[in-house]
Amino acid sequence: MSTRQYEGRSAAEAAIKACEELGVPRSALKYNVISESGEGLDRRVVIAVEIDVSPVAPDSVVEEEPPPLRTERFERNDRDRGERSDRPPRTDGEGRRGRGRRGGRGRDRDRGEGGRGRDRDRDRGRPRREEPDDAIDQMLNLTTIPAEPPPERPEVQGEPTARAATGRKVLDEIIALLGMQLKPRLVEDGAEEIHYDLSGADASRVIGKGGEALLSLQFLLNRIVARTQDGPQHLVLDAANYRGRRRDALAELARKLAKRATEEKKVVRLSPMSAHDRRIVHLALADSQEVTTRSEGGGLYRSLLIIPQQ
């Protein structure tokens, strides 16, 4: 068990930030308030979150390298080294072997450009921060809005809880400020999560590429509500059942790639993913006896490895 610190203007705001980064619901988050300072807008609360180091959600630690299985990248490097070894050694025209003149790189070092090398040495022990790309979305081939609209979830009847009512009010204000044609509906008001479904002409825009716009709006909503309305429930947004469709597509992709990793005896590396998407893959393969999964890198987006058992 390890800990990680998060801060906000309240304990709830700091907890929401932790949930978004770790990809866990509020009910599964265990934390202690370790410091409180300031008043009003300058208020600062720091919490220490307990992180369970398990195969299901191993994003919080940097583990040792997997067994030395050969991957496509390793094989390509081996071929390159083989080609280079067949070349005759470079000479300086008089029969002496050498690497050639240093050229501009040596002069740049003499002028003080060597600091970049020191920076690389200093950063060598840090986790590499990844950036998202389109590879996962291309493999999923998931339409933002399906041709046949999914059935609507029934709206919650009766008086909503105070936190759900506040969330609905804030959501209406954000939509108005964005100038979008969207109608939010409260479809779940539970003890752990509060769900809103968004429908309307701008449903595709609010989902965004790979669902990132929807997650960003959800994060903003939780941060704003946490400043005025404390509570354990996490506010969740969806549109056109995109979250459910993406979850199913990611789980199916994970199973296919796990099968490929097992058959080819190679580690499959998925391109950088958000904590939410990584958690879906971890859970989809958690019970597998043939592969294990772990995340690699630093920051919000990390690569995910599917490793066949030896």
C-alpha positions in Angstrom: 0.0 0.0 0.0 1.4 3.4 -1.0 0.0 7.0 -0.8 -0.2 9.9 -3.2 -1.1 13.5 -2.3 -3.8 15.7 -3.9 -5.0 19.2 -3.1 -8.0 21.4 -3.6 -10.1 24.1 -2.0 -11.9 21.4 0.0 -11.4 17.7 0.8 -14.1 16.8 -1.7 -12.5 18.8 -4.5 -9.1 17.1 -3.8 -10.9 13.7 -3.7 -12.5 14.3 -7.1 -9.2 15.2 -8.6 -7.8 11.9 -7.3 -10.8 9.9 -8.7 -10.3 11.4 -12.1 -6.6 10.7 -12.3 -6.8 7.2 -10.8 -10.0 6.2 -12.5 -11.8 5.0 -9.4 -15.2 5.8 -7.9 -15.5 7.9 -4.8 -16.7 4.9 -2.8 -13.4 3.1 -3.4 -11.2 6.1 -2.5 -9.5 6.0 0.9 -7.8 9.2 2.1 -6.9 11.3 5.1 -6.7 15.1 5.4 -3.1 15.9 6.2 -3.3 19.8 6.1 -5.7 22.7 5.8 -4.7 26.3 5.3 -6.1 29.6 4.1 -9.6 31.0 3.9 -12.1 31.6 1.1 -10.5 31.5 -2.4 -7.1 30.9 -0.8 -8.2 27.8 1.1 -6.0 24.8 0.4 -6.7 21.3 1.6 -4.2 18.4 1.1 -5.2 14.8 1.3 -3.2 11.6 1.3 -4.8 8.9 -0.9 -4.2 5.2 -0.2 -3.3 3.4 -3.4 -3.8 -0.3 -3.6 -1.0 -1.8 -5.6 -2.8 -4.7 -7.4 -2.9 -6.1 -11.0 -6.3 -4.5 -11.5 -5.2 -0.9 -11.2 -1.4 -0.8 -11.1 -1.1 2.7 -12.5 0.3 4.2 -9.2 3.6 2.4 -9.3 6.5 1.9 -11.7 7.1 -1.8 -11.8 10.2 -3.7 -13.0 10.5 -4.5 -16.6 8.6 -7.6 -17.8 10.4 -10.8 -18.7 12.7 -10.4 -21.7 10.2 -11.5 -24.3 11.0 -10.4 -27.8 8.7 -7.7 -29.2 8.4 -6.3 -32.7 10.4 -3.2 -31.6 13.3 -5.4 -30.2 13.4 -7.5 -33.3 13.7 -4.4 -35.5 16.6 -3.1 -33.5 18.3 -6.4 -33.8 18.0 -6.3 -37.5 19.3 -2.8 -37.7 22.4 -3.7 -35.5 23.0 -6.7 -37.8 23.0 -4.5 -40.9 25.3 -2.0 -39.4 27.8 -4.7 -38.3 28.1 -5.8 -42.0 29.3 -2.4 -43.1 33.1 -1.7 -43.5 34.6 0.5 -40.8 34.8 4.2 -41.7 38.3 5.6 -42.4 39.8 9.0 -42.7 41.4 8.5 -46.1 44.8 7.4 -44.7 43.7 4.0 -43.6 43.0 5.0 -40.0 39.7 4.0 -38.5 37.7 6.7 -37.0 34.2 8.2 -36.4 34.9 11.3 -38.6 35.1 14.9 -37.5 33.0 16.1 -34.7 31.6 18.9 -36.7 29.1 21.3 -35.1 28.2 19.1 -32.1 31.6 19.4 -30.5 31.7 23.1 -31.0 28.2 23.5 -29.5 29.4 21.6 -26.4 32.3 24.0 -26.1 29.9 26.9 -26.2 27.9 25.6 -23.3 25.2 23.5 -25.1 26.2 20.4 -23.0 23.6 21.3 -20.4 21.0 19.4 -22.4 23.0 16.2 -21.8 23.0 16.9 -18.1 19.2 17.5 -18.3 18.8 14.1 -19.9 20.9 12.5 -17.2 18.8 14.2 -14.5 15.5 13.1 -16.1 16.7 9.5 -16.8 15.2 8.1 -13.6 11.8 9.8 -14.0 8.8 8.1 -15.6 8.4 9.2 -19.2 5.3 11.3 -19.8 3.2 10.1 -22.6 0.9 11.9 -25.0 -2.4 10.5 -26.4 -2.7 9.6 -30.1 -5.4 8.3 -32.4 -4.2 4.6 -32.4 -6.8 3.3 -29.8 -9.7 5.2 -31.4 -8.8 3.9 -34.8 -8.8 0.3 -33.5 -12.1 0.8 -31.7 -13.7 2.3 -34.8 -16.4 3.7 -32.6 -18.9 6.2 -34.0 -19.6 9.2 -31.7 -23.4 9.1 -32.4 -24.7 5.7 -33.7 -27.0 5.6 -36.7 -29.8 4.1 -34.6 -30.1 6.2 -31.4 -29.9 4.0 -28.2 -32.9 3.8 -25.9 -33.1 6.5 -23.3 -32.6 5.7 -19.7 -35.7 6.6 -17.6 -35.4 9.9 -15.7 -35.3 9.8 -11.9 -38.7 10.6 -10.5 -39.3 12.5 -7.2 -37.2 15.0 -5.3 -33.5 14.7 -6.2 -30.8 14.8 -3.5 -29.2 18.2 -2.7 -26.0 17.2 -4.6 -27.9 16.0 -7.6 -30.0 19.2 -7.7 -26.9 21.3 -7.5 -25.2 19.3 -10.2 -28.2 19.8 -12.5 -28.2 23.6 -11.9 -24.5 23.9 -12.5 -24.8 21.8 -15.7 -27.6 24.0 -17.0 -25.4 27.1 -16.5 -22.4 25.5 -18.2 -24.5 24.5 -21.2 -25.9 28.0 -21.5 -22.5 29.6 -21.3 -21.2 27.2 -24.0 -24.2 28.0 -26.2 -24.9 24.3 -26.9 -28.3 22.8 -27.6 -28.3 20.1 -25.0 -30.9 18.8 -22.5 -29.5 17.2 -19.3 -31.6 14.4 -17.7 -31.0 13.0 -14.2 -31.1 9.2 -14.7 -29.4 8.0 -11.5 -29.2 9.5 -8.0 -27.5 6.8 -6.0 -25.3 6.7 -2.9 -22.1 6.4 -4.9 -22.7 8.0 -8.2 -25.1 10.6 -9.8 -25.6 10.2 -13.6 -26.8 12.7 -16.1 -27.6 11.9 -19.8 -27.1 14.7 -22.3 -29.2 14.7 -25.5 -29.8 17.3 -28.3 -28.3 18.7 -31.5 -24.8 19.2 -29.9 -24.5 15.7 -28.4 -21.6 14.8 -30.8 -19.8 18.0 -29.9 -20.1 17.5 -26.2 -18.7 13.9 -26.5 -15.7 15.1 -28.5 -12.9 13.1 -30.0 -12.5 9.8 -28.1 -14.9 11.1 -25.4 -12.3 13.6 -24.1 -14.7 16.6 -24.2 -17.3 14.6 -22.2 -14.7 13.7 -19.5 -13.4 17.3 -19.3 -16.9 18.6 -18.8 -17.5 15.9 -16.1 -14.3 16.9 -14.3 -15.3 20.6 -14.4 -18.7 19.8 -13.1 -17.4 17.8 -10.2 -14.9 20.6 -9.3 -17.6 23.3 -9.3 -20.1 21.3 -7.3 -17.5 20.3 -4.7 -17.0 23.9 -3.8 -20.5 24.4 -2.5 -22.0 20.9 -2.0 -20.0 18.3 -0.2 -20.9 14.6 -0.5 -19.5 11.2 -1.5 -21.3 10.8 -4.8 -19.3 11.2 -8.0 -21.1 13.1 -10.9 -21.0 11.1 -14.2 -22.0 12.5 -17.6 -22.9 10.5 -20.7 -24.4 11.2 -24.1 -25.9 8.7 -26.7 -24.6 5.9 -24.3 -21.1 6.7 -25.5 -19.5 5.6 -22.2 -21.2 2.2 -22.2 -20.4 1.6 -25.9 -16.7 2.7 -25.5 -16.4 0.5 -22.4 -17.7 -2.6 -24.3 -15.5 -1.9 -27.3 -12.4 -1.4 -25.2 -13.0 -4.6 -23.3 -13.5 -6.5 -26.5 -10.3 -5.0 -28.0 -8.4 -6.0 -24.8 -9.5 -9.6 -25.1 -8.4 -9.7 -28.8 -5.0 -8.2 -28.1 -4.5 -10.6 -25.1 -5.2 -13.5 -27.5 -2.6 -12.1 -29.9 -0.1 -11.7 -27.2 -0.5 -15.3 -26.0 -0.3 -16.8 -29.5 2.7 -14.7 -30.6 4.4 -14.8 -27.2 5.1 -11.1 -27.5 4.3 -8.1 -25.3 1.5 -6.0 -26.8 1.9 -2.3 -26.0 -1.2 0.0 -26.3 -0.6 3.6 -27.1 -1.1 6.2 -24.3 -4.5 6.1 -22.7 -6.4 8.0 -20.0 -6.8 6.5 -16.5 -10.4 5.7 -17.2 -9.6 3.7 -20.4 -6.7 1.9 -18.7 -8.9 0.8 -15.9 -11.4 -0.7 -18.3 -8.6 -2.8 -19.9 -7.1 -3.8 -16.5 -10.6 -5.0 -15.4 -11.4 -6.8 -18.6 -8.2 -9.0 -18.3 -8.0 -9.2 -14.5 -9.2 -12.8 -14.4 -7.1 -14.0 -17.3 -4.7 -16.9 -16.5 -2.7 -16.2 -19.7 -1.7 -12.5 -19.6 -1.0 -9.8 -17.0 -1.4 -6.0 -17.6 0.5 -3.0 -16.2 0.8 0.6 -17.1 4.1 2.4 -18.0 5.1 6.0 -18.0 4.0 9.1 -16.1 1.4 11.7 -16.3 -2.3 11.4 -17.0 -1.8 9.4 -20.2 0.3 6.2 -19.9 1.0 3.2 -22.2 -0.5 -0.1 -21.2 1.3 -3.4 -21.6 -0.4 -6.8 -22.1 2.2 -9.4 -21.1 1.8 -13.1 -21.9 2.6 -15.5 -19.0 5.7 -17.7 -19.5 
